Amino acid sequence: MSPSRRVVLDLVEREVANVNLRRHMLATEAIMQTLAPHLDGDPVEWALAGLAHDLDVERTETDFSRHGQIAAEQLRALGVSDAVCHAVAAHNPDTGVVARSPMDVALIAADQLSGLITAAVLVRPDRSLAGVEVKSLRKRFKETAFARGVDRESISRCEELGLPLPEFMGIGLQAMQRVAAELGLA
């Protein structure tokens, strides 16, 4: 049995000092949890993958090829399922761990989508998720100069899961709107 969300969240709070990075992890958790039922996945497991996916970012800044692997090792030690550990390791292609399951691919796409949505919110005068629409996300997605750090190809992997981009964006946006206060974007 996997550890509770609280156990993983406590680990995140100990390991990740950057508040914005923690918020990104919470956003990815929300997207993964909301996405799971659309793809016959377990919302609890998928949420844990989203929450923990960047657990080791600050520790691996000097060796990014280890990002994901160290987090997977930490999660495995807590008793987190192999599927979640694999998804966390596979979300960084530099690890050499191949994304093979729907959860793996979803995490890669959700990770980048949360960044695009957050960037879209931060350029709004009200800095609120409430007024963001899929239409504006699609427009921002096409603007390559906007949020340059967001990997659009990774977001587009949603189509490998049978989800058209607009539908995937809608699911992600709805998920993040649900936890907007936690993200500081209410």
C-alpha positions as CSV (number, residue, x, y, z in Angstrom):
1,M,0.0,0.0,0.0
2,S,1.4,3.4,-1.0
3,P,2.0,6.0,1.7
4,S,-0.6,8.7,2.2
5,R,-0.5,12.0,0.3
6,R,0.4,13.6,3.7
7,V,3.6,11.6,3.9
8,V,4.6,12.5,0.4
9,L,3.7,16.2,0.9
10,D,5.8,16.2,4.1
11,L,8.7,14.9,2.1
12,V,8.1,17.6,-0.6
13,E,8.1,20.3,2.1
14,R,11.4,19.1,3.5
15,E,13.1,18.6,0.2
16,V,11.8,21.6,-1.9
17,A,12.6,25.0,-0.6
18,N,11.3,27.0,-3.6
19,V,7.7,27.9,-3.0
20,N,7.0,28.4,-6.7
21,L,8.4,24.9,-7.4
22,R,6.1,23.5,-4.7
23,R,3.1,25.2,-6.2
24,H,4.1,23.8,-9.6
25,M,4.1,20.3,-8.1
26,L,0.7,20.9,-6.5
27,A,-0.6,22.1,-9.9
28,T,0.7,19.0,-11.6
29,E,-0.8,16.8,-8.8
30,A,-4.2,18.4,-9.5
31,I,-4.0,17.9,-13.2
32,M,-2.9,14.2,-12.8
33,Q,-5.6,13.5,-10.3
34,T,-8.3,15.0,-12.6
35,L,-6.9,13.3,-15.7
36,A,-6.7,9.8,-14.2
37,P,-10.4,8.9,-14.5
38,H,-10.4,10.0,-18.2
39,L,-7.7,7.4,-18.9
40,D,-8.8,4.6,-16.6
41,G,-6.1,5.5,-14.1
42,D,-6.1,5.5,-10.3
43,P,-6.5,9.1,-9.2
44,V,-4.6,8.6,-6.0
45,E,-1.6,7.0,-7.7
46,W,-1.6,9.5,-10.5
47,A,-1.9,12.4,-8.0
48,L,1.2,11.1,-6.1
49,A,3.2,11.0,-9.3
50,G,2.3,14.6,-10.0
51,L,3.0,15.8,-6.5
52,A,6.4,14.1,-6.3
53,H,7.7,14.5,-9.8
54,D,10.1,17.3,-9.1
55,L,11.0,16.2,-5.6
56,D,14.7,16.1,-6.4
57,V,15.1,19.2,-8.7
58,E,17.0,21.2,-6.2
59,R,19.3,18.3,-5.4
60,T,20.0,17.6,-9.1
61,E,20.7,21.1,-10.3
62,T,24.3,20.2,-11.2
63,D,23.4,16.8,-12.7
64,F,20.0,17.0,-14.4
65,S,20.4,13.5,-15.8
66,R,19.7,12.3,-12.3
67,H,16.5,14.4,-11.9
68,G,13.7,11.9,-11.5
69,Q,15.9,9.0,-10.6
70,I,16.7,10.3,-7.1
71,A,13.1,11.2,-6.5
72,A,12.0,7.7,-7.6
73,E,14.5,6.2,-5.2
74,Q,13.2,8.3,-2.3
75,L,9.6,7.4,-3.2
76,R,10.5,3.7,-3.5
77,A,12.0,3.9,0.0
78,L,8.6,5.2,1.3
79,G,6.8,2.3,-0.3
80,V,5.3,4.2,-3.3
81,S,4.3,1.9,-6.1
82,D,6.7,0.9,-8.9
83,A,4.3,2.5,-11.4
84,V,4.5,5.9,-9.7
85,C,8.3,5.6,-9.3
86,H,8.7,4.8,-13.0
87,A,6.5,7.7,-14.1
88,V,8.6,10.1,-11.9
89,A,11.9,8.8,-13.4
90,A,10.5,8.7,-17.0
91,H,9.2,12.3,-16.9
92,N,12.8,13.5,-17.5
93,P,14.0,12.0,-20.8
94,D,17.6,12.6,-19.7
95,T,17.3,9.7,-17.3
96,G,17.0,7.2,-20.1
97,V,13.9,5.8,-18.5
98,V,11.3,5.3,-21.3
99,A,7.7,6.5,-20.8
100,R,5.6,3.5,-21.5
101,S,2.4,3.7,-19.6
102,P,-0.5,6.2,-19.8
103,M,0.6,7.6,-16.4
104,D,4.1,8.1,-17.7
105,V,3.0,10.0,-20.8
106,A,0.4,11.9,-18.8
107,L,2.9,13.1,-16.3
108,I,5.2,14.4,-19.1
109,A,2.3,16.3,-20.6
110,A,0.8,17.5,-17.3
111,D,4.2,18.8,-16.0
112,Q,4.5,21.1,-19.0
113,L,0.8,22.1,-19.2
114,S,0.9,23.3,-15.6
115,G,3.8,25.6,-16.6
116,L,1.9,27.0,-19.6
117,I,-1.2,27.6,-17.6
118,T,0.7,29.3,-14.8
119,A,2.5,31.5,-17.3
120,A,-0.8,32.5,-18.9
121,V,-2.2,33.5,-15.5
122,L,0.8,35.5,-14.5
123,V,0.5,37.9,-17.5
124,R,-3.1,38.6,-16.6
125,P,-3.7,41.8,-14.7
126,D,-5.7,40.0,-12.0
127,R,-3.3,37.0,-11.8
128,S,-6.2,34.8,-11.3
129,L,-7.0,31.4,-12.8
130,A,-10.7,32.1,-12.7
131,G,-10.8,34.1,-15.9
132,V,-8.5,31.9,-18.0
133,E,-10.1,30.0,-20.9
134,V,-9.0,27.2,-23.1
135,K,-9.2,29.5,-26.1
136,S,-6.5,31.8,-24.6
137,L,-4.3,28.8,-23.7
138,R,-4.5,27.5,-27.2
139,K,-3.4,31.0,-28.5
140,R,-0.5,31.1,-26.0
141,F,0.5,27.6,-26.9
142,K,1.0,28.7,-30.5
143,E,3.1,31.7,-29.5
144,T,6.6,30.2,-29.3
145,A,8.0,33.4,-27.7
146,F,5.5,33.0,-24.8
147,A,6.7,30.8,-21.9
148,R,9.8,29.6,-23.8
149,G,10.7,27.1,-21.2
150,V,7.5,25.2,-21.8
151,D,8.0,22.2,-24.0
152,R,5.0,22.2,-26.4
153,E,5.9,18.8,-27.8
154,S,5.6,17.3,-24.4
155,I,2.1,18.9,-23.9
156,S,1.1,17.5,-27.3
157,R,1.8,14.0,-26.1
158,C,-1.7,14.1,-24.7
159,E,-2.8,13.0,-28.2
160,E,-0.9,9.7,-27.6
161,L,-3.4,9.1,-24.9
162,G,-6.4,9.8,-27.2
163,L,-7.0,13.3,-25.8
164,P,-7.2,16.1,-28.2
165,L,-5.1,19.1,-27.1
166,P,-8.1,21.4,-26.4
167,E,-9.7,18.7,-24.2
168,F,-6.5,18.1,-22.4
169,M,-6.0,21.8,-21.8
170,G,-9.6,22.0,-20.5
171,I,-9.0,19.2,-18.0
172,G,-5.8,20.8,-16.8
173,L,-7.3,24.2,-16.5
174,Q,-10.3,22.9,-14.5
175,A,-8.0,21.0,-12.2
176,M,-5.8,24.0,-11.5
177,Q,-8.8,26.3,-11.0
178,R,-10.0,23.8,-8.3
179,V,-6.8,24.4,-6.3
180,A,-6.2,28.0,-7.3
181,A,-5.9,29.3,-3.7
182,E,-3.2,26.7,-2.9
183,L,-1.4,27.8,-6.0
184,G,-1.5,31.5,-5.1
185,L,-3.5,32.1,-8.2
186,A,-7.0,32.8,-6.9
